[in-house]
Amino acid sequence: MHFKRFFNIKDKNNNILIIFKNNKIIYEPNLKTFLLDENFLDINVKDHLYVGIANNGNDIFAVDISNYKNDINIGYKSLVEFDIRHLLAMSEPEDIVLMGRANQLLHWVRSNKYSGYSGELNQFNDKEQAFSCPSTSSMIYPQISPCVLAMIIKGNQILLARNNLFPDGLYSVLAGFVEVSESAEETVEREIMEEVGIKVKNIEYVGSQPWPFPSQLMLGFKCEHDSGEIVIDENEIIEADWYTVENLPYVPPPSSLSGKLINLFVEDHS
């Protein structure tokens, strides 16, 4: 995927749009795509955020039409509003990156209209491709929140838990945000102790994935049980247990980093 900076002049036709409305994404179910041809749409929105280049060479822009009242469809058979999380679960990795980048940039723009230093309307700095405060010249870049995912293994078992925000029946590896002045490995140790009360060892980095809810960077780790029995915190975690490959519960799809970590466990213990 070819990425450039965020605001580009929209000076030609045949652009591809990723369209958001009230935190949902506009989707064409017959073509099974969220990448919509501008020529088939009736949209007159000022701000287009540059996202990337489509496989056919056309530019891709993100647009928010939450305040748009008119029907935008003039050329598609049908358009529906899809929950972003649902669409991510059924999408290819490259599409996840596109949706995530579009959603994160739109969130950045919405969240930084005014300066937190002076209360004034922020200005866009073309050279830095960032917002700046008119009074202090402070730059506001898109912010990324690092978050760890921790796959814990004990022999032929993996620890999976249900967060109180999960849909019914869904289990996953443990997760938590990196605190100020904390390394990612220290976050793994702390989050595991806080959420399930056990110590771990042999912490090893596996991979990362941008996760646009709204601006997270997921850092995946695997580690081994060292000592302690499961004692859940009962605030974030409502259930946790050890599982073998033969009795795994419902888990995230492999399109997510948590699903990939669990798949690694399955591959290693099958």
N, C-alpha and C positions, 0 to 999 in steps of 0.2 A: 504494500500500500504506500502510495506517495503522499506525504503530508507536507503542507506548507503552513505558513502562519495563518492567523485566524480570519482577518478581514481582507478580502480581496474585492476589487471593483468588479461588479457584475455587469459586464459590457458585451455579452453575446448571448444568443439564444441557444437552445438545445442543452440547457443545463439540467442536471438531475437534482431533485430536491428530496431531503429527508424531512418530513413534516411532523411536528409535534402539536398536540392540542390537549390542554388540560392534563399534562403528564402522561398522555398516551401517544402512540405513534400511528400515523395513517398508513394503512396496508391495503394492497390490492390482492384479494384472496384467489382470484382466478389465475393471475400470473405469479402468485406467491412471492411478492416482492414489496419492499418498503422504499425502494429506489424509484421515484416517480418522475416521469418526463414532464418538464415544465410546459411543453407544448400542449399537453392534455389537461392542463389545469388553469383555473382562473383565480390567480392570486396576485394581489397588489400589496405586498408587504415591503417596507423600507429596508429592514435589516436582514441581510443574508450572510450567514457565517460560513466561511469556506471550510470544507471538511477534507476533501481529497479529490482524487481523480478516479473515475469509473474505468472499468475494463475496456470500454469503447473509447476512452480518451476524453469524455466529457467531464466537466467540472461538477463536483457534488457540493451542494450547499445545505445547511440546516436552517429551517424556518419554524418559528413558533406562531401558530394562528389561534391561540387560545381566545383572543378577543375578536376573532373574525366571525361575522354573522352569516355571510353568504355561503352558498354551496360552491365548493371549489372544483367539482368534477365536471369536466366538459368532454372527456374523451375516453375514460375508462369504463369498463362494464360495471364495476362497483368499487367503492372504497369504504373501509371499515376502520374503526378505532380499536387498536390492539394494546393491551397492557404490555409495557416494555419488558417486564420480567418474563412474561409468558413467551414473548417473541424471542427473547434471548435463549430460552431453553430449547427452541426448535431451530436455531440458526447456526450457520457455519462460523468458524472462528473469525474469518475476515469480515463477515457481516456484523458480528458482535463488536469488533473494533470500530467499525463505521458508526453504528448506532451509539456506542458508548462515547465516542469522540463528539458526535453531534449533540448528545444530551448534556455532556459535561460543559461544552462551550456555551450552550444556551443558558445553563444554570449559572455559569460564571458571569455572563452579561447581566442576567436578571438580578444577581446578588450584589452587584457592584456599581449600580447606577449612581449612587451618591458616595462621597468620600467619608470614611469612618474617622478621619482626622479633623475635617472642617465642616462636614455636612453639605458641602457644595456638590454640584453636579460634576462628576468625573469627566475628564476629557480623554479621547483616545490618542495615544502617542504612536504615530505611524512607524517611527524608527524602532522603537522597542516592542511594538505590537502588544501593548499593554495599556491599561487605564492609568491615568495619573491624576493626582489631586492638584487643582489649580493653585492652591495656596502653599502647599508643602513640596510639590513635585514628587511626592512619594509614588512609586510604581506599584500597581496591583496586578500581579500575574495570576493566571489560573492556578488554583491551589489543589494539591494532591494530598490525600490522607492515606498514609501507609497503614495497612492492616495485615496481620499474620493469619495464616491458616496452619493448624498444627495436626498432623496425622500421627497418632500415638499407637505404637505397636507393642504388644506383649506376646512373644512366642508366635503362635499362629492366629492371634486375635488383634482386632483393631478397635479402638475406643471411638464410639459414635454417640452423639448427643442430640437432644431436641431442645433448641432454643425456644423461648416462649413466643417469639415472633414467627416461628416456622408454621407452615400449613400443617394440618393434622397428618400424622404418620411420617413426616419427613425427618430424617436423621442426617447428620453431617459431622465433619471434623470440627474441632474447636476453632474459634476465631476471636480476634480482639485487636483494637487499635494500638499502635505504637505510641507510648507516652513521651513527653518532652525529655530529652537527654537519655533516652533508652535505646539500646540496640534492638534489632529485630529478634535476635536470639534471646535476649533478656525478656522481651515481650512474650515469647513462646513459654518460657519458664514461669513467668508471673501469671499469665492468663490461665495456664493449665492448673496451677496451684489454686488460684482464686475460684475457678469454675468447677473443678472436680477434685481438688485436694490431693493431687499426687505429684511426685517429683519425676523428672524425666532426664535422660542422658542421650549422648550421641546425636545432638541436634544437627541436622543437615539440610541445607537449602536445596529446593527442588526446582522452583520456577516461579514466574509471576504472571499476573493478568490484570489489565485495567478493568475496573468494575464500576459502572457509571451510576451509582446510587448514593450521592450524586457524583462523587469524585474520588473514588477509592483506588488504590493500587494494592492488589492482593499479593502477598508474598508467601509462597507455599513452602512448608518445612515438613520433614518427617523426623521422628525421634522415637526413642525406646523408653518403655516404662522402667523406672529405677526403683521406686519404693512408694508405699502408701496404697490405701484402698480408696475407691471412689466415694467421695462425699460431695454431692452437688450443692451449689450455692443457693439454689431455690429462688434466685432473683432473675437471672438470665437463663439458667438451665433448669428445665423441668424434668428431664430424664437423661440418664447416661448409662451405658453398659458396654461390655466387651462382646464382640461379634466375630464369628469365623466366616470364611467365604461361603460356607453352606447355609448360613442363616442370616445373611445381610438383610436389613430392613430397606424400605424405600429411601433412596439417596439421590443427591443432585445429579443432573445429567452430565455426561463427559465434556460438554461444551464449557462447563464451569471449571475453575481450577480445583475446587473442592472435589468435584466428580472425578477429575483426572488423578488426584491424589488417591482416592479410594480405588480407582482402577489399577493404579500401581500396586496397591496391596493385593488386589485380586490376582493380578498377573504373577506376582511373586509367590503366592500361596495356593495356586491352583495345580 
